[in-house]
């Protein structure tokens, strides 16, 4: 699961952003100022930083420069987030080493898309092969095998299975799944549209060949679906 550090003193915005990103498969830590952000970076792994330009104890541009100068964070993806609309701030931030720039207010889905793009460009954020007992999912080849035998899935079903498997053990609602596979803008209505249920049923038919074993994809009534890490 990608690790995100959000350094922003707007606690309300940061909390809402954390909830949204965590629902989309990210692990998010919040820091209200530069000092807390540096402490968090020193404590553990981080895959991408969301950095506000205006912080109570430091200038975001100065912090960006500091992160780029340190060996440990020199190549850490940084997305600069700011309420300022001055194009000069954007240019300076990018020149100092920020990888991307998003002005406030922003659409959460645009932030999500930009974070995913940063992680893809960084490369190696996720191993290409996911293994769950007899089941293997190859991200790069977009191939699913059970006991080494290929299982037939449509492209859309592969994306759904991958979204679930990458978040194994975590309950995902139908709306979250549609968002993760890029269908959230297609008029999805959880009260009426049950296309996700149909696709999940077909995925189950492809990867669950023994009715005596526990299901790999479990329905959580009233909540959604969860991919079981183990079938023991």
Biotite code that builds the C-alpha atoms (Angstrom):
import biotite.structure as struc

atoms = struc.array([
    struc.Atom([0.000, 0.000, 0.000], chain_id="A", res_id=1, res_name="UNK", atom_name="CA", element="C"),
    struc.Atom([1.535, 3.359, -1.016], chain_id="A", res_id=2, res_name="UNK", atom_name="CA", element="C"),
    struc.Atom([2.518, 5.562, 1.926], chain_id="A", res_id=3, res_name="UNK", atom_name="CA", element="C"),
    struc.Atom([1.542, 9.246, 1.660], chain_id="A", res_id=4, res_name="UNK", atom_name="CA", element="C"),
    struc.Atom([2.682, 12.050, 3.961], chain_id="A", res_id=5, res_name="UNK", atom_name="CA", element="C"),
    struc.Atom([0.488, 15.159, 3.788], chain_id="A", res_id=6, res_name="UNK", atom_name="CA", element="C"),
    struc.Atom([2.079, 18.275, 5.324], chain_id="A", res_id=7, res_name="UNK", atom_name="CA", element="C"),
    struc.Atom([-0.681, 20.863, 5.667], chain_id="A", res_id=8, res_name="UNK", atom_name="CA", element="C"),
    struc.Atom([-1.943, 22.965, 8.568], chain_id="A", res_id=9, res_name="UNK", atom_name="CA", element="C"),
    struc.Atom([-5.523, 23.016, 7.231], chain_id="A", res_id=10, res_name="UNK", atom_name="CA", element="C"),
    struc.Atom([-6.669, 20.183, 9.483], chain_id="A", res_id=11, res_name="UNK", atom_name="CA", element="C"),
    struc.Atom([-10.181, 19.978, 8.045], chain_id="A", res_id=12, res_name="UNK", atom_name="CA", element="C"),
    struc.Atom([-8.960, 19.674, 4.457], chain_id="A", res_id=13, res_name="UNK", atom_name="CA", element="C"),
    struc.Atom([-6.186, 17.296, 5.473], chain_id="A", res_id=14, res_name="UNK", atom_name="CA", element="C"),
    struc.Atom([-8.629, 15.034, 7.320], chain_id="A", res_id=15, res_name="UNK", atom_name="CA", element="C"),
    struc.Atom([-11.047, 14.869, 4.391], chain_id="A", res_id=16, res_name="UNK", atom_name="CA", element="C"),
    struc.Atom([-8.185, 14.224, 1.975], chain_id="A", res_id=17, res_name="UNK", atom_name="CA", element="C"),
    struc.Atom([-6.837, 11.444, 4.199], chain_id="A", res_id=18, res_name="UNK", atom_name="CA", element="C"),
    struc.Atom([-10.245, 9.748, 4.362], chain_id="A", res_id=19, res_name="UNK", atom_name="CA", element="C"),
    struc.Atom([-10.648, 9.912, 0.588], chain_id="A", res_id=20, res_name="UNK", atom_name="CA", element="C"),
    struc.Atom([-7.150, 8.604, -0.197], chain_id="A", res_id=21, res_name="UNK", atom_name="CA", element="C"),
    struc.Atom([-7.387, 5.826, 2.380], chain_id="A", res_id=22, res_name="UNK", atom_name="CA", element="C"),
    struc.Atom([-10.627, 4.727, 0.748], chain_id="A", res_id=23, res_name="UNK", atom_name="CA", element="C"),
    struc.Atom([-8.671, 4.518, -2.520], chain_id="A", res_id=24, res_name="UNK", atom_name="CA", element="C"),
    struc.Atom([-5.906, 2.285, -1.198], chain_id="A", res_id=25, res_name="UNK", atom_name="CA", element="C"),
    struc.Atom([-3.352, 4.718, 0.235], chain_id="A", res_id=26, res_name="UNK", atom_name="CA", element="C"),
    struc.Atom([-1.999, 4.847, 3.771], chain_id="A", res_id=27, res_name="UNK", atom_name="CA", element="C"),
    struc.Atom([-1.906, 8.518, 4.797], chain_id="A", res_id=28, res_name="UNK", atom_name="CA", element="C"),
    struc.Atom([-0.075, 10.253, 7.645], chain_id="A", res_id=29, res_name="UNK", atom_name="CA", element="C"),
    struc.Atom([-0.805, 13.886, 8.446], chain_id="A", res_id=30, res_name="UNK", atom_name="CA", element="C"),
    struc.Atom([1.630, 16.530, 9.653], chain_id="A", res_id=31, res_name="UNK", atom_name="CA", element="C"),
    struc.Atom([0.422, 20.015, 10.594], chain_id="A", res_id=32, res_name="UNK", atom_name="CA", element="C"),
    struc.Atom([3.764, 21.766, 10.076], chain_id="A", res_id=33, res_name="UNK", atom_name="CA", element="C"),
    struc.Atom([7.244, 21.330, 8.668], chain_id="A", res_id=34, res_name="UNK", atom_name="CA", element="C"),
    struc.Atom([8.718, 20.025, 11.932], chain_id="A", res_id=35, res_name="UNK", atom_name="CA", element="C"),
    struc.Atom([6.104, 17.263, 12.200], chain_id="A", res_id=36, res_name="UNK", atom_name="CA", element="C"),
    struc.Atom([6.624, 16.419, 8.542], chain_id="A", res_id=37, res_name="UNK", atom_name="CA", element="C"),
    struc.Atom([10.375, 16.024, 8.958], chain_id="A", res_id=38, res_name="UNK", atom_name="CA", element="C"),
    struc.Atom([9.829, 13.862, 12.048], chain_id="A", res_id=39, res_name="UNK", atom_name="CA", element="C"),
    struc.Atom([7.442, 11.628, 10.106], chain_id="A", res_id=40, res_name="UNK", atom_name="CA", element="C"),
    struc.Atom([9.939, 11.252, 7.257], chain_id="A", res_id=41, res_name="UNK", atom_name="CA", element="C"),
    struc.Atom([12.678, 10.327, 9.721], chain_id="A", res_id=42, res_name="UNK", atom_name="CA", element="C"),
    struc.Atom([10.486, 7.678, 11.380], chain_id="A", res_id=43, res_name="UNK", atom_name="CA", element="C"),
    struc.Atom([9.353, 5.564, 8.476], chain_id="A", res_id=44, res_name="UNK", atom_name="CA", element="C"),
    struc.Atom([8.869, 4.824, 4.789], chain_id="A", res_id=45, res_name="UNK", atom_name="CA", element="C"),
    struc.Atom([7.158, 7.370, 2.566], chain_id="A", res_id=46, res_name="UNK", atom_name="CA", element="C"),
    struc.Atom([6.343, 6.995, -1.138], chain_id="A", res_id=47, res_name="UNK", atom_name="CA", element="C"),
    struc.Atom([5.039, 10.486, -1.896], chain_id="A", res_id=48, res_name="UNK", atom_name="CA", element="C"),
    struc.Atom([4.675, 13.836, -0.096], chain_id="A", res_id=49, res_name="UNK", atom_name="CA", element="C"),
    struc.Atom([1.787, 16.282, -0.440], chain_id="A", res_id=50, res_name="UNK", atom_name="CA", element="C"),
    struc.Atom([3.304, 19.590, 0.647], chain_id="A", res_id=51, res_name="UNK", atom_name="CA", element="C"),
    struc.Atom([1.418, 22.813, 1.347], chain_id="A", res_id=52, res_name="UNK", atom_name="CA", element="C"),
    struc.Atom([3.208, 25.948, 0.253], chain_id="A", res_id=53, res_name="UNK", atom_name="CA", element="C"),
    struc.Atom([2.215, 27.973, 3.343], chain_id="A", res_id=54, res_name="UNK", atom_name="CA", element="C"),
    struc.Atom([3.048, 26.354, 6.682], chain_id="A", res_id=55, res_name="UNK", atom_name="CA", element="C"),
    struc.Atom([2.988, 27.932, 10.162], chain_id="A", res_id=56, res_name="UNK", atom_name="CA", element="C"),
    struc.Atom([6.652, 27.240, 10.905], chain_id="A", res_id=57, res_name="UNK", atom_name="CA", element="C"),
    struc.Atom([8.290, 27.268, 7.476], chain_id="A", res_id=58, res_name="UNK", atom_name="CA", element="C"),
    struc.Atom([7.924, 28.196, 3.836], chain_id="A", res_id=59, res_name="UNK", atom_name="CA", element="C"),
    struc.Atom([6.901, 25.193, 1.751], chain_id="A", res_id=60, res_name="UNK", atom_name="CA", element="C"),
    struc.Atom([9.391, 26.197, -0.924], chain_id="A", res_id=61, res_name="UNK", atom_name="CA", element="C"),
    struc.Atom([12.217, 26.134, 1.627], chain_id="A", res_id=62, res_name="UNK", atom_name="CA", element="C"),
    struc.Atom([11.086, 22.730, 2.874], chain_id="A", res_id=63, res_name="UNK", atom_name="CA", element="C"),
    struc.Atom([10.956, 21.434, -0.699], chain_id="A", res_id=64, res_name="UNK", atom_name="CA", element="C"),
    struc.Atom([14.514, 22.669, -1.255], chain_id="A", res_id=65, res_name="UNK", atom_name="CA", element="C"),
    struc.Atom([15.612, 20.973, 1.974], chain_id="A", res_id=66, res_name="UNK", atom_name="CA", element="C"),
    struc.Atom([14.062, 17.644, 0.984], chain_id="A", res_id=67, res_name="UNK", atom_name="CA", element="C"),
    struc.Atom([15.737, 17.739, -2.405], chain_id="A", res_id=68, res_name="UNK", atom_name="CA", element="C"),
    struc.Atom([19.105, 18.511, -0.820], chain_id="A", res_id=69, res_name="UNK", atom_name="CA", element="C"),
    struc.Atom([18.973, 15.543, 1.587], chain_id="A", res_id=70, res_name="UNK", atom_name="CA", element="C"),
    struc.Atom([20.228, 12.218, 0.260], chain_id="A", res_id=71, res_name="UNK", atom_name="CA", element="C"),
    struc.Atom([17.381, 10.272, 1.882], chain_id="A", res_id=72, res_name="UNK", atom_name="CA", element="C"),
    struc.Atom([14.631, 12.322, 0.224], chain_id="A", res_id=73, res_name="UNK", atom_name="CA", element="C"),
    struc.Atom([16.354, 13.570, -2.935], chain_id="A", res_id=74, res_name="UNK", atom_name="CA", element="C"),
    struc.Atom([14.166, 11.449, -5.236], chain_id="A", res_id=75, res_name="UNK", atom_name="CA", element="C"),
    struc.Atom([11.001, 11.403, -3.122], chain_id="A", res_id=76, res_name="UNK", atom_name="CA", element="C"),
    struc.Atom([7.988, 12.499, -5.231], chain_id="A", res_id=77, res_name="UNK", atom_name="CA", element="C"),
    struc.Atom([6.599, 15.835, -4.009], chain_id="A", res_id=78, res_name="UNK", atom_name="CA", element="C"),
    struc.Atom([3.215, 17.252, -4.982], chain_id="A", res_id=79, res_name="UNK", atom_name="CA", element="C"),
    struc.Atom([2.975, 20.894, -3.952], chain_id="A", res_id=80, res_name="UNK", atom_name="CA", element="C"),
    struc.Atom([-0.442, 21.999, -2.726], chain_id="A", res_id=81, res_name="UNK", atom_name="CA", element="C"),
    struc.Atom([-1.284, 25.642, -2.219], chain_id="A", res_id=82, res_name="UNK", atom_name="CA", element="C"),
    struc.Atom([-4.055, 28.204, -2.046], chain_id="A", res_id=83, res_name="UNK", atom_name="CA", element="C"),
    struc.Atom([-1.911, 30.663, -3.955], chain_id="A", res_id=84, res_name="UNK", atom_name="CA", element="C"),
    struc.Atom([-2.821, 31.098, -7.597], chain_id="A", res_id=85, res_name="UNK", atom_name="CA", element="C"),
    struc.Atom([0.297, 33.018, -8.591], chain_id="A", res_id=86, res_name="UNK", atom_name="CA", element="C"),
    struc.Atom([1.942, 31.238, -11.557], chain_id="A", res_id=87, res_name="UNK", atom_name="CA", element="C"),
    struc.Atom([5.332, 32.368, -10.247], chain_id="A", res_id=88, res_name="UNK", atom_name="CA", element="C"),
    struc.Atom([4.870, 30.218, -7.121], chain_id="A", res_id=89, res_name="UNK", atom_name="CA", element="C"),
    struc.Atom([4.135, 27.263, -9.349], chain_id="A", res_id=90, res_name="UNK", atom_name="CA", element="C"),
    struc.Atom([7.228, 27.856, -11.474], chain_id="A", res_id=91, res_name="UNK", atom_name="CA", element="C"),
    struc.Atom([9.484, 28.349, -8.448], chain_id="A", res_id=92, res_name="UNK", atom_name="CA", element="C"),
    struc.Atom([8.125, 25.223, -6.784], chain_id="A", res_id=93, res_name="UNK", atom_name="CA", element="C"),
    struc.Atom([8.800, 23.106, -9.854], chain_id="A", res_id=94, res_name="UNK", atom_name="CA", element="C"),
    struc.Atom([12.252, 24.617, -10.291], chain_id="A", res_id=95, res_name="UNK", atom_name="CA", element="C"),
    struc.Atom([13.094, 23.749, -6.680], chain_id="A", res_id=96, res_name="UNK", atom_name="CA", element="C"),
    struc.Atom([12.240, 20.126, -7.343], chain_id="A", res_id=97, res_name="UNK", atom_name="CA", element="C"),
    struc.Atom([8.515, 19.633, -6.797], chain_id="A", res_id=98, res_name="UNK", atom_name="CA", element="C"),
    struc.Atom([7.219, 16.972, -9.200], chain_id="A", res_id=99, res_name="UNK", atom_name="CA", element="C"),
    struc.Atom([3.722, 18.386, -9.549], chain_id="A", res_id=100, res_name="UNK", atom_name="CA", element="C"),
    struc.Atom([1.586, 21.311, -8.405], chain_id="A", res_id=101, res_name="UNK", atom_name="CA", element="C"),
    struc.Atom([-2.109, 21.445, -7.532], chain_id="A", res_id=102, res_name="UNK", atom_name="CA", element="C"),
    struc.Atom([-3.869, 24.659, -6.421], chain_id="A", res_id=103, res_name="UNK", atom_name="CA", element="C"),
    struc.Atom([-6.590, 24.737, -3.767], chain_id="A", res_id=104, res_name="UNK", atom_name="CA", element="C"),
    struc.Atom([-9.456, 24.141, -3.950], chain_id="A", res_id=105, res_name="UNK", atom_name="CA", element="C"),
    struc.Atom([-8.947, 20.874, -5.802], chain_id="A", res_id=106, res_name="UNK", atom_name="CA", element="C"),
    struc.Atom([-10.975, 17.881, -6.897], chain_id="A", res_id=107, res_name="UNK", atom_name="CA", element="C"),
    struc.Atom([-10.059, 14.816, -4.792], chain_id="A", res_id=108, res_name="UNK", atom_name="CA", element="C"),
    struc.Atom([-10.113, 12.626, -7.899], chain_id="A", res_id=109, res_name="UNK", atom_name="CA", element="C"),
    struc.Atom([-7.611, 14.890, -9.626], chain_id="A", res_id=110, res_name="UNK", atom_name="CA", element="C"),
    struc.Atom([-5.316, 14.642, -6.603], chain_id="A", res_id=111, res_name="UNK", atom_name="CA", element="C"),
    struc.Atom([-5.695, 10.848, -6.662], chain_id="A", res_id=112, res_name="UNK", atom_name="CA", element="C"),
    struc.Atom([-4.874, 10.695, -10.372], chain_id="A", res_id=113, res_name="UNK", atom_name="CA", element="C"),
    struc.Atom([-1.812, 12.894, -9.926], chain_id="A", res_id=114, res_name="UNK", atom_name="CA", element="C"),
    struc.Atom([-0.516, 10.797, -7.018], chain_id="A", res_id=115, res_name="UNK", atom_name="CA", element="C"),
    struc.Atom([-0.905, 7.615, -9.044], chain_id="A", res_id=116, res_name="UNK", atom_name="CA", element="C"),
    struc.Atom([0.924, 9.215, -11.959], chain_id="A", res_id=117, res_name="UNK", atom_name="CA", element="C"),
    struc.Atom([3.798, 10.249, -9.673], chain_id="A", res_id=118, res_name="UNK", atom_name="CA", element="C"),
    struc.Atom([4.107, 6.715, -8.330], chain_id="A", res_id=119, res_name="UNK", atom_name="CA", element="C"),
    struc.Atom([4.046, 5.242, -11.836], chain_id="A", res_id=120, res_name="UNK", atom_name="CA", element="C"),
    struc.Atom([6.780, 7.610, -12.970], chain_id="A", res_id=121, res_name="UNK", atom_name="CA", element="C"),
    struc.Atom([8.856, 6.774, -9.933], chain_id="A", res_id=122, res_name="UNK", atom_name="CA", element="C"),
    struc.Atom([8.601, 3.127, -10.888], chain_id="A", res_id=123, res_name="UNK", atom_name="CA", element="C"),
    struc.Atom([8.985, 0.044, -8.777], chain_id="A", res_id=124, res_name="UNK", atom_name="CA", element="C"),
    struc.Atom([6.345, 1.151, -6.260], chain_id="A", res_id=125, res_name="UNK", atom_name="CA", element="C"),
    struc.Atom([4.625, -2.194, -6.606], chain_id="A", res_id=126, res_name="UNK", atom_name="CA", element="C"),
    struc.Atom([5.936, -5.627, -7.524], chain_id="A", res_id=127, res_name="UNK", atom_name="CA", element="C"),
    struc.Atom([4.455, -6.819, -10.833], chain_id="A", res_id=128, res_name="UNK", atom_name="CA", element="C"),
    struc.Atom([3.311, -10.167, -9.422], chain_id="A", res_id=129, res_name="UNK", atom_name="CA", element="C"),
    struc.Atom([0.765, -10.676, -6.646], chain_id="A", res_id=130, res_name="UNK", atom_name="CA", element="C"),
    struc.Atom([0.575, -14.186, -5.135], chain_id="A", res_id=131, res_name="UNK", atom_name="CA", element="C"),
    struc.Atom([-2.229, -15.522, -2.959], chain_id="A", res_id=132, res_name="UNK", atom_name="CA", element="C"),
    struc.Atom([-1.749, -19.257, -2.536], chain_id="A", res_id=133, res_name="UNK", atom_name="CA", element="C"),
    struc.Atom([-2.808, -20.895, -5.798], chain_id="A", res_id=134, res_name="UNK", atom_name="CA", element="C"),
    struc.Atom([-3.749, -17.548, -7.343], chain_id="A", res_id=135, res_name="UNK", atom_name="CA", element="C"),
    struc.Atom([-1.278, -15.290, -9.164], chain_id="A", res_id=136, res_name="UNK", atom_name="CA", element="C"),
    struc.Atom([-2.007, -11.868, -10.659], chain_id="A", res_id=137, res_name="UNK", atom_name="CA", element="C"),
    struc.Atom([0.580, -10.410, -13.032], chain_id="A", res_id=138, res_name="UNK", atom_name="CA", element="C"),
    struc.Atom([0.122, -6.639, -13.236], chain_id="A", res_id=139, res_name="UNK", atom_name="CA", element="C"),
    struc.Atom([2.453, -6.143, -16.195], chain_id="A", res_id=140, res_name="UNK", atom_name="CA", element="C"),
    struc.Atom([1.158, -9.007, -18.331], chain_id="A", res_id=141, res_name="UNK", atom_name="CA", element="C"),
    struc.Atom([-2.427, -8.433, -17.124], chain_id="A", res_id=142, res_name="UNK", atom_name="CA", element="C"),
    struc.Atom([-2.678, -12.160, -16.617], chain_id="A", res_id=143, res_name="UNK", atom_name="CA", element="C"),
    struc.Atom([-4.374, -14.231, -13.907], chain_id="A", res_id=144, res_name="UNK", atom_name="CA", element="C"),
    struc.Atom([-3.477, -17.859, -13.226], chain_id="A", res_id=145, res_name="UNK", atom_name="CA", element="C"),
    struc.Atom([-4.789, -20.505, -10.828], chain_id="A", res_id=146, res_name="UNK", atom_name="CA", element="C"),
    struc.Atom([-2.346, -23.338, -10.166], chain_id="A", res_id=147, res_name="UNK", atom_name="CA", element="C"),
    struc.Atom([-0.438, -22.042, -13.184], chain_id="A", res_id=148, res_name="UNK", atom_name="CA", element="C"),
    struc.Atom([-3.416, -22.279, -15.526], chain_id="A", res_id=149, res_name="UNK", atom_name="CA", element="C"),
    struc.Atom([-4.612, -19.008, -17.100], chain_id="A", res_id=150, res_name="UNK", atom_name="CA", element="C"),
    struc.Atom([-8.071, -17.781, -16.132], chain_id="A", res_id=151, res_name="UNK", atom_name="CA", element="C"),
    struc.Atom([-10.136, -15.823, -18.635], chain_id="A", res_id=152, res_name="UNK", atom_name="CA", element="C"),
    struc.Atom([-11.171, -12.342, -17.499], chain_id="A", res_id=153, res_name="UNK", atom_name="CA", element="C"),
    struc.Atom([-12.180, -9.251, -19.427], chain_id="A", res_id=154, res_name="UNK", atom_name="CA", element="C"),
    struc.Atom([-10.016, -6.137, -19.068], chain_id="A", res_id=155, res_name="UNK", atom_name="CA", element="C"),
    struc.Atom([-12.632, -4.584, -16.786], chain_id="A", res_id=156, res_name="UNK", atom_name="CA", element="C"),
    struc.Atom([-12.809, -7.701, -14.608], chain_id="A", res_id=157, res_name="UNK", atom_name="CA", element="C"),
    struc.Atom([-9.009, -7.775, -14.352], chain_id="A", res_id=158, res_name="UNK", atom_name="CA", element="C"),
    struc.Atom([-9.033, -4.169, -13.111], chain_id="A", res_id=159, res_name="UNK", atom_name="CA", element="C"),
    struc.Atom([-11.692, -5.003, -10.504], chain_id="A", res_id=160, res_name="UNK", atom_name="CA", element="C"),
    struc.Atom([-9.782, -8.060, -9.305], chain_id="A", res_id=161, res_name="UNK", atom_name="CA", element="C"),
    struc.Atom([-6.547, -6.074, -9.119], chain_id="A", res_id=162, res_name="UNK", atom_name="CA", element="C"),
    struc.Atom([-8.231, -3.267, -7.155], chain_id="A", res_id=163, res_name="UNK", atom_name="CA", element="C"),
    struc.Atom([-9.495, -5.807, -4.621], chain_id="A", res_id=164, res_name="UNK", atom_name="CA", element="C"),
    struc.Atom([-6.270, -7.836, -4.439], chain_id="A", res_id=165, res_name="UNK", atom_name="CA", element="C"),
    struc.Atom([-4.046, -4.779, -3.947], chain_id="A", res_id=166, res_name="UNK", atom_name="CA", element="C"),
    struc.Atom([-6.192, -3.941, -0.919], chain_id="A", res_id=167, res_name="UNK", atom_name="CA", element="C"),
    struc.Atom([-6.553, -7.484, 0.417], chain_id="A", res_id=168, res_name="UNK", atom_name="CA", element="C"),
    struc.Atom([-8.299, -7.617, 3.784], chain_id="A", res_id=169, res_name="UNK", atom_name="CA", element="C"),
    struc.Atom([-9.956, -4.250, 3.276], chain_id="A", res_id=170, res_name="UNK", atom_name="CA", element="C"),
    struc.Atom([-13.686, -3.812, 2.607], chain_id="A", res_id=171, res_name="UNK", atom_name="CA", element="C"),
    struc.Atom([-14.361, -1.782, -0.541], chain_id="A", res_id=172, res_name="UNK", atom_name="CA", element="C"),
    struc.Atom([-17.770, -0.417, -1.435], chain_id="A", res_id=173, res_name="UNK", atom_name="CA", element="C"),
    struc.Atom([-19.154, -0.713, -4.955], chain_id="A", res_id=174, res_name="UNK", atom_name="CA", element="C"),
    struc.Atom([-18.648, 3.015, -5.417], chain_id="A", res_id=175, res_name="UNK", atom_name="CA", element="C"),
    struc.Atom([-15.012, 2.788, -4.329], chain_id="A", res_id=176, res_name="UNK", atom_name="CA", element="C"),
    struc.Atom([-14.440, -0.057, -6.773], chain_id="A", res_id=177, res_name="UNK", atom_name="CA", element="C"),
    struc.Atom([-15.989, 1.889, -9.618], chain_id="A", res_id=178, res_name="UNK", atom_name="CA", element="C"),
    struc.Atom([-13.797, 4.857, -8.683], chain_id="A", res_id=179, res_name="UNK", atom_name="CA", element="C"),
    struc.Atom([-10.652, 2.722, -8.573], chain_id="A", res_id=180, res_name="UNK", atom_name="CA", element="C"),
    struc.Atom([-11.227, 1.268, -12.046], chain_id="A", res_id=181, res_name="UNK", atom_name="CA", element="C"),
    struc.Atom([-12.100, 4.649, -13.527], chain_id="A", res_id=182, res_name="UNK", atom_name="CA", element="C"),
    struc.Atom([-15.866, 4.270, -13.952], chain_id="A", res_id=183, res_name="UNK", atom_name="CA", element="C"),
    struc.Atom([-17.017, 6.730, -11.315], chain_id="A", res_id=184, res_name="UNK", atom_name="CA", element="C"),
    struc.Atom([-17.908, 9.316, -13.908], chain_id="A", res_id=185, res_name="UNK", atom_name="CA", element="C"),
    struc.Atom([-20.150, 6.996, -15.926], chain_id="A", res_id=186, res_name="UNK", atom_name="CA", element="C"),
    struc.Atom([-23.316, 7.647, -13.974], chain_id="A", res_id=187, res_name="UNK", atom_name="CA", element="C"),
    struc.Atom([-22.870, 4.964, -11.348], chain_id="A", res_id=188, res_name="UNK", atom_name="CA", element="C"),
    struc.Atom([-25.751, 4.821, -8.877], chain_id="A", res_id=189, res_name="UNK", atom_name="CA", element="C"),
    struc.Atom([-25.247, 2.321, -6.010], chain_id="A", res_id=190, res_name="UNK", atom_name="CA", element="C"),
    struc.Atom([-29.004, 2.116, -5.442], chain_id="A", res_id=191, res_name="UNK", atom_name="CA", element="C"),
    struc.Atom([-29.751, 0.772, -8.907], chain_id="A", res_id=192, res_name="UNK", atom_name="CA", element="C"),
    struc.Atom([-26.619, -0.181, -10.813], chain_id="A", res_id=193, res_name="UNK", atom_name="CA", element="C"),
    struc.Atom([-25.440, -3.670, -9.835], chain_id="A", res_id=194, res_name="UNK", atom_name="CA", element="C"),
    struc.Atom([-22.942, -4.141, -12.648], chain_id="A", res_id=195, res_name="UNK", atom_name="CA", element="C"),
    struc.Atom([-20.174, -4.579, -10.077], chain_id="A", res_id=196, res_name="UNK", atom_name="CA", element="C"),
    struc.Atom([-22.034, -7.553, -8.600], chain_id="A", res_id=197, res_name="UNK", atom_name="CA", element="C"),
    struc.Atom([-22.264, -9.177, -12.023], chain_id="A", res_id=198, res_name="UNK", atom_name="CA", element="C"),
    struc.Atom([-18.555, -8.704, -12.698], chain_id="A", res_id=199, res_name="UNK", atom_name="CA", element="C"),
    struc.Atom([-17.586, -9.981, -9.240], chain_id="A", res_id=200, res_name="UNK", atom_name="CA", element="C"),
    struc.Atom([-19.708, -13.098, -9.809], chain_id="A", res_id=201, res_name="UNK", atom_name="CA", element="C"),
    struc.Atom([-17.824, -13.768, -13.055], chain_id="A", res_id=202, res_name="UNK", atom_name="CA", element="C"),
    struc.Atom([-14.464, -13.178, -11.388], chain_id="A", res_id=203, res_name="UNK", atom_name="CA", element="C"),
    struc.Atom([-15.418, -15.656, -8.676], chain_id="A", res_id=204, res_name="UNK", atom_name="CA", element="C"),
    struc.Atom([-16.372, -18.226, -11.288], chain_id="A", res_id=205, res_name="UNK", atom_name="CA", element="C"),
    struc.Atom([-12.917, -17.833, -12.824], chain_id="A", res_id=206, res_name="UNK", atom_name="CA", element="C"),
    struc.Atom([-10.756, -17.960, -9.678], chain_id="A", res_id=207, res_name="UNK", atom_name="CA", element="C"),
    struc.Atom([-12.809, -20.068, -7.234], chain_id="A", res_id=208, res_name="UNK", atom_name="CA", element="C"),
    struc.Atom([-12.963, -23.603, -8.594], chain_id="A", res_id=209, res_name="UNK", atom_name="CA", element="C"),
    struc.Atom([-13.555, -25.522, -5.360], chain_id="A", res_id=210, res_name="UNK", atom_name="CA", element="C"),
    struc.Atom([-16.892, -24.834, -3.595], chain_id="A", res_id=211, res_name="UNK", atom_name="CA", element="C"),
    struc.Atom([-15.573, -26.581, -0.473], chain_id="A", res_id=212, res_name="UNK", atom_name="CA", element="C"),
    struc.Atom([-12.958, -23.876, 0.065], chain_id="A", res_id=213, res_name="UNK", atom_name="CA", element="C"),
    struc.Atom([-13.732, -20.439, 1.554], chain_id="A", res_id=214, res_name="UNK", atom_name="CA", element="C"),
    struc.Atom([-14.421, -17.738, -1.007], chain_id="A", res_id=215, res_name="UNK", atom_name="CA", element="C"),
    struc.Atom([-11.546, -15.590, -2.193], chain_id="A", res_id=216, res_name="UNK", atom_name="CA", element="C"),
    struc.Atom([-13.826, -12.564, -2.665], chain_id="A", res_id=217, res_name="UNK", atom_name="CA", element="C"),
    struc.Atom([-16.198, -12.186, 0.268], chain_id="A", res_id=218, res_name="UNK", atom_name="CA", element="C"),
    struc.Atom([-19.419, -10.179, 0.230], chain_id="A", res_id=219, res_name="UNK", atom_name="CA", element="C"),
    struc.Atom([-19.862, -7.908, 3.240], chain_id="A", res_id=220, res_name="UNK", atom_name="CA", element="C"),
    struc.Atom([-23.579, -7.223, 3.421], chain_id="A", res_id=221, res_name="UNK", atom_name="CA", element="C"),
    struc.Atom([-24.415, -3.534, 3.238], chain_id="A", res_id=222, res_name="UNK", atom_name="CA", element="C"),
    struc.Atom([-20.762, -2.584, 2.764], chain_id="A", res_id=223, res_name="UNK", atom_name="CA", element="C"),
    struc.Atom([-19.234, -4.138, -0.354], chain_id="A", res_id=224, res_name="UNK", atom_name="CA", element="C"),
    struc.Atom([-16.540, -6.723, -0.992], chain_id="A", res_id=225, res_name="UNK", atom_name="CA", element="C"),
    struc.Atom([-13.257, -7.812, 0.567], chain_id="A", res_id=226, res_name="UNK", atom_name="CA", element="C"),
    struc.Atom([-10.487, -9.887, -0.990], chain_id="A", res_id=227, res_name="UNK", atom_name="CA", element="C"),
    struc.Atom([-9.394, -12.611, 1.448], chain_id="A", res_id=228, res_name="UNK", atom_name="CA", element="C"),
    struc.Atom([-5.636, -12.815, 1.903], chain_id="A", res_id=229, res_name="UNK", atom_name="CA", element="C"),
    struc.Atom([-5.930, -16.489, 2.736], chain_id="A", res_id=230, res_name="UNK", atom_name="CA", element="C"),
    struc.Atom([-8.439, -19.244, 2.059], chain_id="A", res_id=231, res_name="UNK", atom_name="CA", element="C"),
    struc.Atom([-7.410, -21.288, 5.104], chain_id="A", res_id=232, res_name="UNK", atom_name="CA", element="C"),
])
